[in-house]
Amino acid sequence: MLEYDKILVLDFGSQYTQLIARRIRERKVYSEIFSYNAPIEKIRGFKPKGIVLSGGPASIYEKDAPIVDKSIFDLGVPILGICYGMQLIVHLLGGEVERAQKREYGRAALNIDNHAGLLSGLSEGSVVWMSHGDSVKVLPADGFTSISDISTPPFAEMPTSSYNASNPSYAEGFAKRDNASNPSYAEGFASIARTSNSTHAAIANENRKIYALQFHPEVAHTQEGDKILDNFVHGICKCSAAWQMSSFIEYEVEAVRQKAGSGNVACALSGGVDSSVAAILIHKAIGQRLHCIFVDNGLLRKNEKAKVIETFKKHYNLNLIVVDAEKRFLERLKGISDPEQKRKIIGREFIAVFEEEAKKLGAVEYLVQGTLYPDVIESVSFKGPSATIKSHHNVGGLPEVMNLKLIEPLRELFKDEVREIGVELGLPDEICYRQPFPGPGLAIRCIGELSADRLKILREADAIVIEEIKNAELYRKIWQSFAVLLPLRTVGVMGDERTYDYTIAMRAVNSVDGMTADWARVPYEVLSIISNRIINEVKGVNRVVFDITSKPPGTIEWE
């Protein structure tokens, strides 16, 4: 990893933890997420210039509430606690947290008592986003000189601190403390902002650079959250804005060359942004020793194969193997309507096809995966390592089957950063800004049993949806827009004749990361054009409906 200034985010289970890291990276400062229980040695080895404690669903009163190693307060770097992170700081440093009589959730106006430091530049009454049950009752008391002097309240178990009183500095550059020059870790704690329901909406210890917020500055609902993060990252932590994609490309190209050596590399290329960017990056590093395999499983969108061949084989001159496996996949899927069975069959068959083609190449030592940072984060969740990584990112378990060494050039990046890399590498916008497409493809948008005829209907309808969304200049404003073929027929009238044909559901959603989503307010005139075109141009369809379900309670995909 290049030597950038870095901010570490410790995860306590908040749904917004990834968003915190993304917001910091948007400030051109590199950020990573560790689990709250990461060893202090790992945290120290990361060399952060600041640490953020995320929010989380737990109450500090719970028996198994997640607790960070108190030694982080001895590292001599600024710390920012958010929501649960705030309550944890207060609790660990001897203050008091109380169970709120009424949970505070939603927007609140911030009354600022100190316009300097963390809240510098914020407007009086600035709207913030609250989401908490417990709240701070008493700020930490003054008068202690060492973490070991703190008497932690008995209602939560704490790990034994690794702080050594005789050697308070963990490494050169960490703050040394003594009674004369550094009178108290908690001395100077003060409330710097209030809301109507929270006396301590924001607190600060300017002497020790410890800050905490009861609200979430990372979410869009907090109007001036960006200013707060700017103040912490650039103002308080003194981080330079040096994290940029051009430098990352140079570094990663050299890293791939070093890792791959003279070996051959295989890559499953789908035409999506992740696999496309990974393939071009690897090709930049090792040239024709990269062998890309594109599997046409018959579940792709209209003209997908032709576009992939045109882009990667003809334009970029990649070694591209195109496998026509539509008949093979549809035979395996015949009679299957359960979505989970569909996914498993598609995954297994993809592995089999990919393995067969890779063996034909001879000595292949490495496999390229378009793993992104959110997939890596799943394995370091606040509850511990997870056994689940999305099947369309780990290519259905290919490394275990084929015993190949992995190359994951994008594993430190978020989706928006991958798009940036694609632009830097000269990939067309059509690929860089392509809407997400599920690994199982149209199989989970063709509800019920699959057939070549039903897939053709869906493929044609989906192409019309995408074309008209683009014509209306909405494609890059909407997270996902697509057609779904329902397994039912309805009565219609076309040309004075009775019809009994299929129904197409159109789905369009807005989202930041796909974890939550709201249905997109597509203009009526656009919906009208889409409906008319599908019914007039796609034989076998006589009705179009629009899905207005948000996530939750629904999911983005129908299966």
C-alpha positions as CSV (number, residue, x, y, z in Angstrom):
1,M,0.0,0.0,0.0
2,L,1.3,3.5,-0.8
3,E,2.2,5.6,2.1
4,Y,-0.7,8.0,2.5
5,D,-2.0,9.7,5.6
6,K,-4.7,7.3,6.9
7,I,-7.8,7.4,9.1
8,L,-8.9,4.2,10.8
9,V,-12.6,3.4,11.4
10,L,-13.4,0.9,14.1
11,D,-16.7,-0.9,13.4
12,F,-19.2,-1.4,16.1
13,G,-21.9,-2.7,13.7
14,S,-23.4,0.5,12.3
15,Q,-25.2,0.3,9.0
16,Y,-23.3,3.5,8.2
17,T,-19.8,2.2,8.9
18,Q,-18.9,1.8,5.2
19,L,-20.3,5.2,4.5
20,I,-17.9,6.8,7.1
21,A,-14.9,5.3,5.3
22,R,-16.3,6.4,1.9
23,R,-16.9,9.9,3.1
24,I,-13.3,10.1,4.4
25,R,-11.9,8.9,1.1
26,E,-14.0,11.5,-0.7
27,R,-11.8,14.0,1.2
28,K,-8.8,12.4,-0.6
29,V,-7.6,10.7,2.5
30,Y,-7.2,6.9,2.7
31,S,-9.4,5.1,5.2
32,E,-9.9,1.5,6.2
33,I,-12.3,-0.4,8.5
34,F,-11.2,-2.7,11.3
35,S,-13.4,-4.6,13.7
36,Y,-13.8,-3.0,17.1
37,N,-11.8,-5.8,18.7
38,A,-8.8,-5.5,16.4
39,P,-5.6,-6.0,18.4
40,I,-3.9,-2.8,19.5
41,E,-0.7,-4.0,17.7
42,K,-2.6,-4.1,14.4
43,I,-4.1,-0.7,15.0
44,R,-0.7,0.7,15.8
45,G,0.8,-0.9,12.7
46,F,-1.7,0.8,10.5
47,K,-0.2,4.1,11.6
48,P,-3.4,6.1,11.6
49,K,-3.4,9.9,11.9
50,G,-6.9,9.6,13.4
51,I,-9.4,7.1,14.6
52,V,-13.2,7.1,14.2
53,L,-15.4,4.9,16.4
54,S,-18.5,4.0,14.5
55,G,-22.1,3.8,15.7
56,G,-23.8,0.5,16.3
57,P,-27.0,-1.1,17.4
58,A,-25.9,-2.2,20.9
59,S,-26.5,-0.4,24.2
60,I,-23.5,0.2,26.4
61,Y,-25.6,-1.4,29.1
62,E,-25.8,-4.8,27.4
63,K,-23.8,-7.6,28.9
64,D,-21.9,-8.4,25.6
65,A,-21.7,-4.8,24.4
66,P,-18.7,-4.4,22.0
67,I,-15.9,-2.6,23.8
68,V,-12.7,-1.3,22.3
69,D,-9.3,-1.8,23.8
70,K,-8.8,1.3,26.0
71,S,-5.2,1.5,24.8
72,I,-6.3,3.4,21.8
73,F,-6.4,6.5,24.0
74,D,-2.7,6.1,24.5
75,L,-1.8,6.2,20.8
76,G,-1.6,10.0,20.8
77,V,-3.9,10.5,17.7
78,P,-7.2,12.3,17.5
79,I,-10.3,10.2,18.1
80,L,-13.9,10.8,17.0
81,G,-16.8,8.8,18.4
82,I,-20.1,8.7,16.5
83,C,-23.3,7.7,18.3
84,Y,-22.4,4.4,20.1
85,G,-18.8,5.5,19.7
86,M,-19.6,8.6,21.7
87,Q,-21.3,6.6,24.4
88,L,-18.4,4.2,24.6
89,I,-15.8,7.0,25.0
90,V,-17.8,8.5,27.8
91,H,-18.2,5.1,29.4
92,L,-14.6,4.1,29.1
93,L,-13.3,7.5,30.5
94,G,-15.5,7.3,33.6
95,G,-18.5,9.4,32.5
96,E,-22.1,8.2,32.7
97,V,-24.5,7.0,30.0
98,E,-28.2,6.7,30.7
99,R,-31.0,4.8,29.0
100,A,-33.0,7.4,27.2
101,Q,-36.7,7.6,28.1
102,K,-37.5,8.2,24.5
103,R,-35.4,7.0,21.5
104,E,-34.3,10.0,19.4
105,Y,-34.5,9.2,15.7
106,G,-34.5,11.6,12.7
107,R,-33.7,15.2,12.1
108,A,-32.7,17.6,14.9
109,A,-31.5,21.2,15.0
110,L,-28.0,21.7,16.4
111,N,-27.4,24.5,18.9
112,I,-23.7,25.2,18.8
113,D,-21.8,26.3,21.9
114,N,-18.3,26.3,20.4
115,H,-17.9,27.3,16.8
116,A,-14.2,26.4,16.7
117,G,-12.5,23.1,16.1
118,L,-14.7,20.2,15.1
119,L,-17.8,22.4,14.5
120,S,-15.9,25.2,12.8
121,G,-17.9,26.9,10.0
122,L,-21.3,25.2,10.9
123,S,-24.5,27.3,10.8
124,E,-26.5,27.8,13.9
125,G,-29.5,25.4,13.9
126,S,-27.8,23.2,11.3
127,V,-29.9,20.0,10.8
128,V,-28.3,16.7,11.9
129,W,-29.5,13.1,11.8
130,M,-30.1,11.4,15.2
131,S,-30.4,7.6,15.7
132,H,-29.9,6.5,19.3
133,G,-31.5,5.1,22.4
134,D,-28.9,5.7,25.1
135,S,-27.5,9.2,25.7
136,V,-24.7,10.9,27.7
137,K,-25.8,12.0,31.1
138,V,-22.5,13.0,32.8
139,L,-19.2,13.9,31.0
140,P,-16.1,12.1,32.2
141,A,-14.7,13.4,35.4
142,D,-11.3,15.3,35.6
143,G,-8.3,14.3,37.6
144,F,-6.8,11.0,36.3
145,T,-3.5,10.8,34.6
146,S,-3.5,7.3,33.2
147,I,-6.0,5.0,31.6
148,S,-5.3,2.6,34.5
149,D,-6.6,5.2,36.9
150,I,-10.1,5.0,35.4
151,S,-12.7,3.0,37.3
152,T,-14.9,1.6,34.6
153,P,-18.6,1.3,35.6
154,P,-19.5,-2.3,36.4
155,F,-22.3,-2.9,34.0
156,A,-20.1,-3.9,31.1
157,E,-17.1,-6.2,31.0
158,M,-13.9,-4.6,29.8
159,P,-10.8,-6.2,28.4
160,T,-7.6,-5.8,30.3
161,S,-5.7,-2.8,29.0
162,S,-2.3,-3.4,27.6
163,Y,-1.2,0.1,28.8
164,N,2.1,0.1,30.6
165,A,2.3,2.8,33.2
166,S,6.1,2.7,33.3
167,N,6.3,3.2,29.5
168,P,3.3,5.3,28.4
169,S,4.6,5.7,24.8
170,Y,4.0,2.7,22.6
171,A,6.3,3.9,19.8
172,E,8.3,6.8,18.8
173,G,6.0,9.7,18.0
174,F,3.2,8.7,20.3
175,A,2.4,11.2,23.0
176,K,4.3,10.8,26.3
177,R,2.4,11.9,29.4
178,D,3.3,12.9,32.9
179,N,1.5,14.7,35.7
180,A,3.2,18.1,35.1
181,S,2.8,18.5,31.3
182,N,-0.3,16.4,30.7
183,P,-2.5,16.8,33.8
184,S,-5.5,14.6,32.8
185,Y,-6.8,12.5,30.0
186,A,-10.4,13.8,30.6
187,E,-9.6,17.3,31.7
188,G,-11.2,19.8,29.4
189,F,-14.2,17.6,28.3
190,A,-17.0,20.0,27.5
191,S,-20.3,20.0,25.6
192,I,-19.9,21.9,22.4
193,A,-23.4,21.5,20.9
194,R,-27.0,20.6,22.0
195,T,-30.3,19.7,20.5
196,S,-33.8,19.9,22.1
197,N,-33.5,16.3,23.2
198,S,-29.7,15.9,23.8
199,T,-27.8,18.1,26.3
200,H,-24.6,16.6,25.0
201,A,-25.1,16.4,21.2
202,A,-21.4,17.0,20.7
203,I,-18.5,16.9,23.2
204,A,-14.8,17.7,22.9
205,N,-11.6,17.4,24.9
206,E,-9.4,19.8,22.9
207,N,-6.4,19.1,25.1
208,R,-6.4,15.4,24.2
209,K,-8.1,15.7,20.7
210,I,-10.9,13.4,21.7
211,Y,-14.3,14.3,20.1
212,A,-17.7,12.7,20.0
213,L,-21.0,13.2,18.3
214,Q,-24.4,11.9,19.2
215,F,-25.5,12.3,15.6
216,H,-24.3,10.9,12.3
217,P,-22.2,13.3,10.2
218,E,-21.6,10.8,7.4
219,V,-25.3,10.6,6.2
220,A,-26.8,12.9,3.7
221,H,-29.5,14.0,6.2
222,T,-26.9,15.8,8.3
223,Q,-26.7,19.0,6.2
224,E,-23.2,20.1,7.1
225,G,-21.7,16.7,7.9
226,D,-19.1,17.2,5.2
227,K,-17.8,20.2,7.0
228,I,-17.5,18.3,10.3
229,L,-15.6,15.5,8.6
230,D,-13.3,18.1,6.8
231,N,-12.6,19.7,10.2
232,F,-11.7,16.3,11.8
233,V,-9.7,14.8,8.9
234,H,-7.9,17.9,7.6
235,G,-8.1,20.4,10.4
236,I,-7.6,18.2,13.5
237,C,-5.8,15.2,12.2
238,K,-3.7,17.3,9.7
239,C,-4.2,14.7,6.9
240,S,-3.0,15.7,3.4
241,A,-5.4,15.2,0.5
242,A,-3.1,12.8,-1.4
243,W,-5.3,9.7,-2.0
244,Q,-5.9,9.7,-5.8
245,M,-6.6,7.1,-8.4
246,S,-3.7,8.0,-10.7
247,S,-1.2,7.2,-8.0
248,F,-3.1,4.0,-7.1
249,I,-2.9,2.8,-10.7
250,E,0.9,3.2,-10.8
251,Y,1.3,1.5,-7.5
252,E,-1.0,-1.4,-8.3
253,V,0.5,-2.1,-11.8
254,E,3.9,-2.5,-10.3
255,A,2.5,-4.6,-7.4
256,V,0.8,-7.0,-10.0
257,R,4.1,-7.3,-12.0
258,Q,5.9,-8.2,-8.8
259,K,3.3,-10.8,-7.7
260,A,2.6,-12.4,-11.1
261,G,6.3,-12.6,-12.1
262,S,6.4,-14.5,-15.4
263,G,3.3,-16.5,-14.6
264,N,0.1,-16.7,-16.7
265,V,-3.1,-15.1,-15.2
266,A,-6.8,-16.1,-15.8
267,C,-9.7,-13.6,-15.4
268,A,-13.4,-14.2,-15.6
269,L,-14.6,-11.2,-17.6
270,S,-18.3,-10.4,-17.4
271,G,-18.3,-6.9,-19.0
272,G,-19.4,-5.3,-15.7
273,V,-17.4,-2.4,-14.3
274,D,-15.5,-4.5,-11.6
275,S,-14.2,-7.3,-13.8
276,S,-13.6,-4.9,-16.7
277,V,-11.5,-2.5,-14.7
278,A,-9.6,-5.4,-13.1
279,A,-8.8,-6.9,-16.5
280,I,-7.6,-3.7,-18.0
281,L,-5.4,-2.9,-14.9
282,I,-3.9,-6.4,-15.0
283,H,-3.4,-6.2,-18.8
284,K,-1.5,-2.9,-18.3
285,A,0.8,-4.7,-15.9
286,I,1.5,-8.0,-17.7
287,G,0.1,-7.7,-21.3
288,Q,-0.6,-10.9,-23.2
289,R,0.0,-13.1,-20.2
290,L,-3.5,-12.2,-19.1
291,H,-6.2,-14.6,-20.4
292,C,-9.8,-13.5,-20.1
293,I,-12.7,-15.9,-20.2
294,F,-16.1,-14.6,-21.1
295,V,-18.9,-17.2,-20.5
296,D,-22.2,-16.5,-22.5
297,N,-24.6,-18.4,-20.3
298,G,-27.7,-17.3,-22.1
299,L,-28.7,-15.1,-19.1
300,L,-27.1,-11.9,-20.3
301,R,-28.6,-8.7,-21.6
302,K,-29.2,-7.9,-25.2
303,N,-26.1,-7.7,-27.4
304,E,-23.9,-8.3,-24.3
305,K,-21.5,-10.7,-26.0
306,A,-21.0,-8.5,-29.0
307,K,-20.2,-5.5,-26.9
308,V,-17.6,-7.4,-24.8
309,I,-15.9,-8.8,-28.0
310,E,-15.9,-5.3,-29.6
311,T,-14.5,-3.6,-26.5
312,F,-11.9,-6.0,-25.1
313,K,-10.8,-8.1,-28.1
314,K,-10.9,-5.6,-30.9
315,H,-10.2,-2.3,-29.1
316,Y,-7.9,-3.4,-26.2
317,N,-6.5,-6.5,-27.9
318,L,-6.9,-8.7,-24.8
319,N,-6.6,-12.5,-25.0
320,L,-10.3,-13.2,-24.9
321,I,-11.9,-16.6,-24.9
322,V,-15.6,-16.5,-25.6
323,V,-17.5,-19.6,-24.5
324,D,-21.0,-20.2,-25.9
325,A,-22.7,-22.1,-23.0
326,E,-26.3,-21.0,-23.3
327,K,-27.7,-24.5,-24.2
328,R,-25.7,-26.1,-21.4
329,F,-27.0,-23.6,-18.7
330,L,-30.6,-23.8,-19.8
331,E,-30.6,-27.6,-19.8
332,R,-29.3,-27.5,-16.2
333,L,-32.0,-24.9,-15.2
334,K,-34.9,-26.7,-17.0
335,G,-37.8,-27.1,-14.6
336,I,-36.2,-25.0,-11.8
337,S,-38.3,-22.1,-10.4
338,D,-36.8,-21.7,-6.9
339,P,-34.5,-18.7,-7.0
340,E,-31.9,-20.2,-4.6
341,Q,-31.7,-23.3,-6.7
342,K,-31.2,-21.2,-9.8
343,R,-28.3,-19.3,-8.1
344,K,-26.6,-22.5,-7.0
345,I,-26.9,-24.2,-10.4
346,I,-25.6,-21.2,-12.2
347,G,-22.7,-20.9,-9.8
348,R,-21.8,-24.5,-10.1
349,E,-22.0,-24.6,-13.9
350,F,-20.0,-21.4,-14.2
351,I,-17.2,-23.0,-12.1
352,A,-17.3,-26.1,-14.3
353,V,-17.2,-24.1,-17.6
354,F,-14.5,-21.8,-16.3
355,E,-12.3,-24.6,-15.1
356,E,-12.6,-26.5,-18.4
357,E,-11.5,-23.4,-20.3
358,A,-8.7,-22.5,-17.9
359,K,-7.2,-26.0,-18.1
360,K,-6.9,-25.6,-21.9
361,L,-4.6,-22.7,-21.3
362,G,-2.0,-24.9,-19.7
363,A,0.1,-23.5,-16.8
364,V,-2.1,-20.8,-15.2
365,E,-0.9,-19.8,-11.8
366,Y,-3.2,-16.8,-10.8
367,L,-6.8,-15.9,-10.9
368,V,-8.0,-12.3,-11.1
369,Q,-11.0,-11.4,-9.0
370,G,-12.8,-8.1,-9.0
371,T,-13.2,-8.2,-5.2
372,L,-14.1,-4.7,-3.8
373,Y,-13.5,-3.3,-0.3
374,P,-17.2,-3.8,0.8
375,D,-16.6,-7.6,0.1
376,V,-13.5,-7.5,2.2
377,I,-15.3,-5.7,5.0
378,E,-17.9,-8.5,5.2
379,S,-15.1,-10.8,6.5
380,V,-14.2,-8.4,9.3
381,S,-17.7,-7.6,10.6
382,F,-18.0,-6.4,14.2
383,K,-19.4,-9.8,15.1
384,G,-16.3,-11.5,13.8
385,P,-15.2,-13.2,10.5
386,S,-18.0,-14.0,8.2
387,A,-18.2,-17.2,6.0
388,T,-20.2,-15.4,3.4
389,I,-18.8,-13.5,0.4
390,K,-21.0,-12.6,-2.5
391,S,-20.9,-15.4,-5.0
392,H,-20.6,-13.1,-8.0
393,H,-17.5,-11.6,-6.6
394,N,-15.6,-14.7,-5.7
395,V,-16.6,-16.4,-9.0
396,G,-18.5,-19.1,-7.2
397,G,-15.5,-20.4,-5.2
398,L,-13.0,-20.9,-8.1
399,P,-9.9,-20.5,-6.0
400,E,-10.9,-23.5,-3.8
401,V,-11.7,-25.6,-6.9
402,M,-8.7,-24.7,-9.0
403,N,-6.1,-24.1,-6.3
404,L,-5.0,-20.8,-8.0
405,K,-3.3,-17.9,-6.3
406,L,-5.5,-14.8,-6.1
407,I,-4.8,-11.4,-7.6
408,E,-7.3,-8.8,-6.3
409,P,-6.2,-5.4,-7.6
410,L,-9.4,-3.6,-6.5
411,R,-9.8,-5.0,-3.0
412,E,-9.0,-1.7,-1.3
413,L,-11.6,0.3,-3.4
414,F,-15.2,1.2,-3.2
415,K,-17.4,1.1,-6.3
416,D,-17.2,4.8,-7.0
417,E,-13.4,4.6,-6.8
418,V,-13.4,1.7,-9.3
419,R,-15.4,3.8,-11.7
420,E,-12.7,6.5,-11.3
421,I,-10.0,4.0,-12.1
422,G,-11.9,2.9,-15.2
423,V,-12.1,6.5,-16.4
424,E,-8.3,7.0,-15.7
425,L,-7.6,3.8,-17.7
426,G,-9.7,5.1,-20.7
427,L,-12.6,2.6,-20.4
428,P,-15.8,3.9,-22.1
429,D,-18.4,5.5,-19.9
430,E,-20.8,2.8,-20.9
431,I,-18.7,0.4,-18.8
432,C,-17.5,2.7,-16.1
433,Y,-21.0,4.0,-15.2
434,R,-22.9,0.8,-15.9
435,Q,-25.7,0.1,-13.5
436,P,-25.2,-3.0,-11.3
437,F,-26.2,-6.3,-12.9
438,P,-26.7,-9.5,-10.7
439,G,-24.3,-12.4,-11.0
440,P,-27.1,-14.8,-12.0
441,G,-28.2,-12.4,-14.7
442,L,-31.7,-12.5,-16.1
443,A,-32.4,-15.8,-14.3
444,I,-33.5,-13.9,-11.2
445,R,-35.5,-11.3,-13.3
446,C,-37.4,-14.0,-15.2
447,I,-39.6,-15.1,-12.3
448,G,-40.4,-18.8,-12.2
449,E,-39.1,-21.5,-14.7
450,L,-36.7,-20.4,-17.4
451,S,-37.0,-21.0,-21.1
452,A,-35.3,-19.5,-24.2
453,D,-38.6,-17.9,-25.3
454,R,-39.3,-16.3,-21.9
455,L,-35.7,-15.0,-21.7
456,K,-36.0,-13.5,-25.1
457,I,-39.1,-11.6,-24.1
458,L,-37.4,-10.3,-21.0
459,R,-34.2,-9.4,-22.9
460,E,-36.1,-7.3,-25.4
461,A,-38.2,-5.5,-22.7
462,D,-35.1,-4.8,-20.6
463,A,-33.3,-3.3,-23.6
464,I,-36.2,-0.9,-24.1
465,V,-36.2,0.2,-20.4
466,I,-32.5,0.9,-20.5
467,E,-32.7,2.7,-23.8
468,E,-35.5,5.0,-22.7
469,I,-33.9,5.7,-19.3
470,K,-30.8,6.8,-21.2
471,N,-32.8,8.9,-23.7
472,A,-34.3,10.7,-20.7
473,E,-30.8,11.3,-19.3
474,L,-31.7,9.4,-16.1
475,Y,-29.3,6.4,-16.4
476,R,-26.5,7.9,-14.3
477,K,-29.0,9.4,-11.8
478,I,-30.7,6.1,-11.1
479,W,-28.9,3.2,-9.2
480,Q,-30.6,0.5,-11.1
481,S,-33.4,0.3,-13.7
482,F,-34.6,-2.9,-15.4
483,A,-37.4,-5.1,-16.5
484,V,-38.8,-8.2,-14.7
485,L,-40.9,-10.9,-16.5
486,L,-43.7,-12.1,-14.3
487,P,-44.9,-15.8,-14.5
488,L,-48.6,-14.8,-15.2
489,R,-50.7,-13.9,-18.1
490,T,-53.4,-11.2,-18.2
491,V,-56.2,-10.5,-20.5
492,G,-55.8,-7.6,-23.0
493,V,-57.2,-6.1,-26.2
494,M,-54.9,-5.5,-29.1
495,G,-56.2,-4.7,-32.6
496,D,-59.7,-5.4,-31.6
497,E,-58.7,-8.9,-30.5
498,R,-58.5,-10.5,-27.1
499,T,-55.0,-11.3,-25.9
500,Y,-53.7,-13.4,-23.1
501,D,-50.0,-12.5,-22.6
502,Y,-47.3,-11.8,-20.1
503,T,-46.8,-8.9,-17.7
504,I,-43.6,-6.9,-17.5
505,A,-42.8,-5.2,-14.2
506,M,-40.4,-2.2,-14.4
507,R,-38.1,-1.6,-11.5
508,A,-36.1,1.6,-10.9
509,V,-34.4,2.5,-7.6
510,N,-32.1,5.1,-6.1
511,S,-29.4,4.0,-3.7
512,V,-25.9,4.8,-2.5
513,D,-24.6,1.3,-2.0
514,G,-27.5,-1.1,-2.6
515,M,-28.0,-1.7,1.2
516,T,-31.1,0.4,1.3
517,A,-33.0,1.9,-1.7
518,D,-36.0,4.0,-2.6
519,W,-38.0,3.6,-5.7
520,A,-37.1,6.2,-8.3
521,R,-39.7,8.8,-9.3
522,V,-39.4,8.3,-13.0
523,P,-41.5,11.0,-14.9
524,Y,-44.9,9.8,-16.1
525,E,-44.0,10.7,-19.7
526,V,-41.0,8.4,-19.6
527,L,-43.0,5.5,-18.1
528,S,-45.6,6.1,-20.8
529,I,-43.0,5.8,-23.6
530,I,-41.5,2.6,-22.0
531,S,-44.9,1.0,-21.6
532,N,-46.0,1.8,-25.1
533,R,-42.8,0.6,-26.7
534,I,-42.7,-2.7,-24.8
535,I,-46.4,-3.6,-25.6
536,N,-46.0,-2.5,-29.2
537,E,-42.5,-4.0,-29.9
538,V,-42.2,-7.1,-27.6
539,K,-44.4,-9.9,-28.8
540,G,-46.0,-11.8,-25.9
541,V,-46.5,-8.8,-23.6
542,N,-49.7,-6.9,-23.1
543,R,-49.3,-5.2,-19.7
544,V,-46.6,-3.2,-18.0
545,V,-46.6,-2.3,-14.3
546,F,-44.2,-0.1,-12.2
547,D,-42.8,-1.4,-8.9
548,I,-42.9,1.3,-6.2
549,T,-41.5,-0.8,-3.3
550,S,-38.5,0.5,-1.3
551,K,-35.8,-1.6,0.3
552,P,-36.6,-2.4,3.0
553,P,-39.2,-4.0,3.1
554,G,-38.6,-5.3,-0.4
555,T,-35.3,-6.1,-2.1
556,I,-33.9,-4.5,-5.3
557,E,-34.1,-7.7,-7.2
558,W,-37.3,-9.7,-7.3
559,E,-35.6,-13.0,-6.6
